[in-house]
Amino acid sequence: MKTLLYILGFILTLIGLITNILYINLLYFGYTLNEYIKYSLNNYSFIYLILGVFMISVSIFIKGDKNAKNI
């Protein structure tokens, strides 16, 4: 369960970061930094980024099963 949560969190974080990096091109087209931040906060990729970081954090700090073997 922890591994699946970590992998899904990693994928969502990766999608969020890649799309936010791609949207940096908006600064080249005349957007100000304030407009870019407002656009990024209202975009779906920012939600993926926050959700992915949250899922990774939960998977790291959640306690495992007592019967599970640690490798």
N, C-alpha and C positions, 0 to 999 in steps of 0.2 A: 504494500500500500504506500509506504513512504517513497519507494523508488518511482512508482507511477506518478505520484504527486510531484516529485522533484522533476521528472522528465517533462510532464505537462507544463509545469511552471517555467522550466527552461525554454520550452518551445514558445510559450506565450510571451515571455520576456524578449526572446530573440525577435519575434515578429514585431513587437512594439518598438524595440530599439532600431531595427532596420528601417521601418517606415518613418520613424521620427528623423533618422539620419537622411533619408531620401527627401523628406520635406524641408530640409535645410536649404534646398535649392530655391525655395520661396523667397529667401532673403536676397538672392541674386536678382529676382524679378521685381524688386522694389518694395517688398514687405518690410516693415520695420520690425525690430525685435519684439516689441510689445504685441504687434499683430500676429507674429509667428507664434508667440507663447499662447495667445488666446486661441488661435487656430489649433495648436497642438493639444491644448486642454479639452477642446470640444470634439476632437477626433476620436474614433473608435480605437486607434492604435495606442493611445495613452491609457485607455482602460485595460487593454491587454497587458501593457507594461506593468501597471500597478497590480493587476490580478496575478501576473506571473511572479512578481517579486514576493507577493504575499504567500503564494503557494510554495515557493522555495523556502521561505522563512518557516512556514508551518511544518514542512517536511523535515527541516533540520532540527527544529526544537520539539517535535512530537516524540513522545516516548514509545519505544517499540514493545512488542510482545515479550513477556517474560520467558516464554517457551521457545522463542525464536533463537536460532544459533547465530552468533556473530562470526562472520568470516574474516 
